[in-house]
Amino acid sequence: MLGRVLYERASADVAPAEAESLLMAAAEEFAAVAAVPDLDRDFRLDCAVRRARTLTRLSHLRRDPAPLREALAALEHTAGTDPVRPDDALPLSPATSAALPLALGRVLLALLDHTTDTQERLRLAERAVTELTTGLSLLQPPPTPPPDRPDDDGSGPDVRRGGGGGPGGGAGGGDVRPGADGTAVRPGGGGPGGGRPGGGAARAGERGPAGEGAAAVHGMVRRERLAVARARLDLAGALRFLPGRLDEAPAQLAAALDEAATDPELRLAGLVCLARVHRARFVRDGDPAALEAAAEAYARARRLVPRDDAAYGDLLAEWGEVLLERARAEEGRRFTSTAVRVLRESRAAVPQSDPRSGPRLLRLAAGLRLRHTYEGDLVDLREAEYLLELAVRHSPDPLDRARAWRDHGDVQQEIHAHTYAHTHALDRLDRAADSYRRAWRAALEPDDATSDPAALRLAALAQQLRGEVLERLSRPRAALDAYRTSLTLLTRLPAPGTDIDTGTDGGAGPAVLRTRIRALEAVL
């Protein structure tokens, strides 16, 4: 099929623009084939699922949720027009029956990363959990009981199991399934149930129909186990968005890691998901031990990724964030240097021209500032100052530049506090006021800044901080102008009175700003 060929070409090492074109063409091919009248039901479902997978990759490449919404609409249409019914005359295989709900669940899960509204995220997560649970149950049909035999007194070995002794039940272990000739075959390479110990003709490396049949069954069983493991990983990923069901995720991940013991890629995904579940637990419960468990999971995952792998830098970035969060929590001093080391590695893993470089520079600077808080070494502040200036130069996102200028102003104040007793100079406060002014301008640079709550809060905070510095510099009139500007920006927010979202810093609300404005007006 042309669609599959195009998808495989897009998966090769091609430029992003070419991959995008190939994925778009593949999605169109799958859609066209699925629309053919009187198409075989299995084939139609396969095309719908492949189209959804293609659109999901396209969404990831573009960082745009529109292809995901298209995939969701197509899958919902397929589910509505050609539902899988248990009483069908020609029932589908478990894998085919599970494909549609699993695809729906995965698209819903991908949409969660593009959803900011809390209630909408909960609704999507609940739907994803429902679909993925359905798909997982279809991948794992209940075991069929053995037929009753008149001569079976219940004391003989169970031919469905690898254990229990008997000529076919050596060390291979595992379930025994019927082979192509109707005899019991062990997936791990064992032969027919009545063969000699060690697997008979199905031993590894032995040729012939029996050996080939056993190898085929072994490969089928492995694929089934990995499919179940993937479904469990996706289910755990959706559960972490539901605080009330978060505790169900570790059990799913433990089973998935066991089923994916021979697949490093799936184990890596499972450990990263486990770390994210622990992070969600910290958000819910506030227990620093959850962050330590997350850091341990990231450390285990780190050992599975080569340094030249594209995922290496992203893994380090998440790991560094967790360590930084733990360092900020109670008794966090002992985690600070490790956080700085990992954040430094994550920054070095991408070139400065990469869009991810700016946020990583900001996090490394935050780690250095935190270490200065604990250790008091001025070198950490000066390095943070340099890194923030790099972030301003190399960040394509105006909001990232605004955050860098805001943090740069904070660093100027911290350096002033560290050196004023020796220099009695105020130049660092002057630089801080200028940095906050630049942060305000950068936050309002985008065309939609006046309707973006994050931009408005950041700009308001920058002017508030600038006003505080100007007051310290005995410039009350300039401080008054800064406070008035901050208050005006806050009143444009959708919910007036919302506290400023400042990340690690605090911000005053409108009531506090009005008090400061009245106090300055009284003396001018």
N, C-alpha and C positions, 0 to 999 in steps of 0.2 A: 504494500500500500504506500502511495506517495506520501501521505501524512506521516507515517512512521519514519520514512527515509529523511524527510525534512526535519523531524524532531531529533533524529540521531545526529544529523549534521549540525544542528544548533547546539547539541551537547558536546560537540568536539571543541577544540581550541580555536575558536573564531572570534573576531572582533565583536564587541557588544552590539554595534549597529547591524552587522550581518546576522547575528544570532536573533535579534529582534525581528528582522524581516523573515527569517526562516520559521520562527515560531508563529508569526502571524499567518504565513502561508499554510503551515501545518494545521493550525486551528481551523482555517477555512476548509481544508480538505476533509478533516474529520466531520465538520458540520455538514458538508455537502453529502458525504456518504451516509451519515445518519439520517438524512432527510429523504433518502430513496424509499419509495413506497414498497410495502411487502418485503422489507428487509428481514433477514433472520434475526430473531430477538436477541440471541447472544451477541451477534455482530453489532447490532444497534447499541446495546449497552456498552460494549467494548469501545465503540467510537465515541460515545458520550463521555466515558471516563477518561479516555485518552485526550479528548478535547479539553476537559477540565484540567488535567495535569499540565497540558501545554499552556493554557491561559494562566495557570498559577505561576509557572516559570516566567511567563511574559510579565506578569505583575511584579514579580521579584526583580526582574531586570530593569523595569521602568520605575520601580518604587511608586506604583500607581495602583489603587484598588479597583479601577474600572474593569480590567480583565477578570478580576475575581468575581465581581458582581455579574458579569456576563456568564462566567462559568456556573455560578450559583443558579442563575435563571435557567440555563440549559439543563442542568441536572434536575432541578425541580420540575421542569417540563417533562423530562424523561420519566421521572418517578410518577408523575401524574398520569401520563398517557400510556405507559407500559410498566405498571407496577409488578413487582415480583410477588407472586401468590403461592402459598404452600400447596395449593390443590391443583397446580398446573398439570396438564397431561404429560408434559415433558419437563420435569423439574430441572432447574439449573444446578450446576455443581456448587459446592459451598463457596469456592473462591469467586465464581461468577455472581452468585447471589449476594455476596458480601461487598462486591466491588462498588455498587451504587451508593449504599449508605456510607461506606468508608470514604468515597470520593466527596460526598456531600459534607461529611464531618471535617475532612481536611481543608476544603475550601472555606468553611465557616471558621475553622481554626486560623487560617491565614488572614481572614478578614479582621480578626481580633487585633492584629498589630496595626491596623489602620483605623481603629475605632477609639475615640477619646471619651465619648459619653459613657458614664458608669453603668447606667441602666441598660443601654444598648449592648455593652460588652457582656453583661450578665446574661442577657437574652440570647445573644449569639453563642456564648459558652455553653449554656444549657442545651441549646439545639445541637451543638457540636457533640457534646457528651452523649446525648440521646442517639444520634446517628452512629457515632463510633462504637457505642455499646452494642447497638444492633448489628453492625458489621462484624464486631469481634465475636458475638454469639453465633453468627452464621459461619464464621471461619472455624468455630469449634463446636460442631454438632455433637449431641450427646452420644456416648459410645453405644453401639448396638449390642445387646446381650447375646451370648452364644446360643445356638439352637439346643433345645433339650435333646439329650440322647438317652435312649432306654438303658444303656449299659453304664451310664455315668453315675457313679455313687458320690461324686463330689470330692473324691480323694486324689484324683489324678491331676497331672500338671495342666495348667491353663495354657492352651496353645496360642492365646492372644498375647501373652507376656513373654518377655525374654528370660525372666528369672524362673525359678521353680524347678530346676533340674531337668533331666531328660536329655536325650541325645542331641536335640537342636538347641538347647538352652545354655550354651557355654558363657564365656565372659562377655560376649557381645552386648547383651542387655537390650532394652528398648522394646517397643511394640512390634508384634509380628503381624504382617498384613498378607492377604492373599496375593500370590504372584500371578503372572499371566496364565500359568497352567493350572491355577486353582489351588496350588499347594501353599502352605504358610511360608512366608519369606520374612527374614529379619532385616529391617532397614540398615542396620549397622554392618551388613556384609555377611550375616549368617545365612545358611542355606535353608532348604526345606526342613520342616519340622522333624522329619524322620531321618535326616542326614547324619553324617558322622560328626563328632565334636569338632569345633573350629570352623564350621560353616560349609564343609563339603565343597561342591563345585562353585559356590559363591564366594570363595575366599578372594581377598584383594589380589589382583593381578592374574587370576585364572580366567581363561577365556571360555566361550561357549554360551549358549542361550541362557542357562541358569545364572551364570555369573553376570552377564549383561543385564538380565532382568532384575537381579538383586541390586546392581549399581543404579539402575534407573529408579527403583523404588527408594533407594537411599537418597538420591538427588531430589526426588519428589517430596520426601519427608522433610528434608532440610529446607526446601523452598517453603513448605507449609509452616514450619517453625519460624522462619524469618518473617513470613507474612503476618503471623500472629504477633511476633515481637514488634513489628512496625505499628500494627494496630494498637497495641498496648502503649507504645510511646506516644502516639497521637492522642490517645485517650487521657493519658497522664498530663500531656500538654494542655488539654482543654480543662481538665479538673483544676489545674493551678489557678485558673481565673475565677473559680467558685470557692470563696472562703469557707462556706459550709461543708464542702465536699473535698477540701484540700487533703485531708488525711487519707483519702482513698488512693491518692496518686502513688505513694511509695510502694505499696504492694504491687501495683501494676508494673512499676519500673523494676522492682526486684525480679519479677517473673520474666520481664522482657530482657533484662541483662543476662539471666540464666539461659533463655532461649537463644540469645544472640552471642553465646560464648565464643563461637568460631568466626564471628563477623566483626572486625575492628570498627568499621564505619558505624554500624548500628550501636555497638557498645559506646562509642564516642557520643553519639546522639543521646543515648540513654543517660550517660553521666552528666552531660550538659543539662538535660531536662531535669534530672534529679537536683542539680545545683539550683536551678530556677525555682523548683518546688520549695526548696529550703528558703530561698529568698522571699518567696510569697508567704511562707510561714512566719518569717521575721516581720514582714509588713503587717500581718494579721495579729501576731502575738507580742511583738517587740522583744523577743528573746534573743540575745546576742549569740547563744549557742547555735541557733539556726544558721547564722552567718558563718560560724566556724564549720558547720557541716557542709554548707555550700562551698566554702573555700577548699575543703578536703575533696569534694567531688570534682571541682575544677582541676585540682592538682592531679587527681587520678586520670582525668580526661587529657590533661596536658601530655602525659606519657604516651598517649596513643596518636599524637599528631606530629609529623615531621616538621622541622623548622621551616622548610621551604614550601609547606602546604599553605594554601590561601586561607584556610580556617585557623591557622596558628595565631595570627595577630588578633583575630576577632575573639578567640578563646581567652587570650591574655587580657584583652580589654575588659571582658566580663569578670574575669578572675580579679583583676586589679580593682574594679569597682567594688566588689564584695569585700576585699581586704580593706579598702579605704573606708567603707561603711562600718566595718568592724572596728577599725582604728578610731573612728569617731564615737563609738559606743562606750559603755562603761568598761573601765580597765582595758582600754584599747591601745595603750602605749606600745606594748610588745608586738603589735601587728603593723606598726607604722613603717618601719624600714622594709619589711617584706612587701608592703603595698607599694612603696616607692620603687622598689626593684622591679616588680612585675609591671607596674605602669610605665616604667622606663623602657622595658622590653617591648611592651605593646606599642609605644610610640615609635620605636626603632623598626618595628615590623612593617611600617608603611612609609612610602616616600612623602616628603612635605607637600608635594602637589596633589596627593590623594585627599578627597573630601573628608575622609575620616581622620585626617591628621589634626585638624583644629580641635575637635572635642577631646582627643587623646592628650593634646598639649594642655588643655584646660584641666583635665583630671590629674595629670602629673604635677602641674603647678599646685593644685589643691593638696595633693599628698605632701609635697615639699613644705607648704605653709603649715600643714598640720604637724609635720615633724618638727618644724621650728617652734611650734607651740609647746611641744613636749621637751625638746632638746635645747632650744634657745640659740641655735647656730645661725648667724646672719648669712652664711653662705647659702643656706636653703632659700632664704628670701630673695637673694640676688639672682639665684638660678630661676626661681619662680617668675621674677620680673622679666628675665630674658625670654623664658618660654612663652609668657603671655604676649610679649611683643611679636614673637614668631607666629603665634596663633592669630593675631590681628592681621598679619601680612598674608597668611596662607589660608584663611577660612573663607570659602565662597559664600557662606550663609551670613547675612547681616546680623541675625540674632546671636550667632556664635561670636561674631566680632564684638557685639555689644556686651556679651557676657565676659569676653576677654578684657575689654576696657574696664568693665565694672570691677573685675577681680584685680586688674592692674592698679586701679585706684585704692583698693583695699590694701594691696601690698605696699603702696607708697605710705599709707598711714602706719602700717606695721613697721616699716623701716624707720619712719620718723620716731615711733615710740621706742625703738631699739637704740637710736643714735642721738636723740635730742639732748640727752643728759651730757653728752660729750661735745656736741657741735653747736647747740643752741640755734640751729638753723631751721627755717620754716620752708625751705625750698621743696621738701617732700610733700608738704601739704598743698603747695601750689600745684605740683604735678598731680596730686590726687584729684583736686578740683577739676583740672583739665581732663583727666582720664574719665571722670564721671560725665563731663560734658560730652565727650566723644561717645561714651556708651549710650547716652540719651539720643544723640543724633543717629547712631547706627541702628538702634532699636526701631526708630521711626522711618528708617530708610525704605523698607518695602512699601509697595503701593497699597497693600491691604493692611498696613500697620495699625491704622486707626480703628479697624474692626477686629483686630487680633488681640484677644485678652492677654496672651503671653507677652506680646510686644508692648502693650500698654503698661502692664505691670512692671516690666523691666525698665521701660523709659521713666515711669513714675519713681521707681526705686532709685535710679541713677540721679534724678534731680533732687530727691530727698537727701541722699548721701552727699551730693554736692553742696546743698544748703547747710548741712551740718559742718562740713569742712570750712565753708565760707564764714560761718559763725565763729569757728575757732581762729580764723584769720582776721577777726574783727572787721568783717565786711557785711554788716547787717542788711544793707539795701540789696546787695546781690543775693544774699541768703533768702531774703523775703521773696524776690523774684523766682528763685529756684523752688521754694516751697509752694508758691502759687501755681507754678507750672506743674509740679507733682500732683497737687490737688485737682487741677483741671483734668489731667490724664486719668486719675482714679475715678472721677465722676463719669467718664466715658465707658467704664467697664459694664458688662451686662448686669452685674449684681453690685450696685454701689455699696461700699463698706467692706468689700472683701479684702482681707489682708493681702498685702503684696507677697507674691510668690518669689522668694529670694533665694531659693536653694538652701545654702548652708547659713545664710545671714538672716537677720530679722528686719522687718520693715514696719513702718508706722501706718495705721489706717487713717482715714479722712479726719476723724475726730481729733487725733493727736496733731495732725498737720494744721487744722484750724486753730488749735490752741497756740501753736508756735507762731502762726501768722499773726494772731491777735497780739501776742507778746511783742513781736518785732514792730508791729504798727504802732504800739503804744510808746515806743522809745524813739521813733523816727519823726 
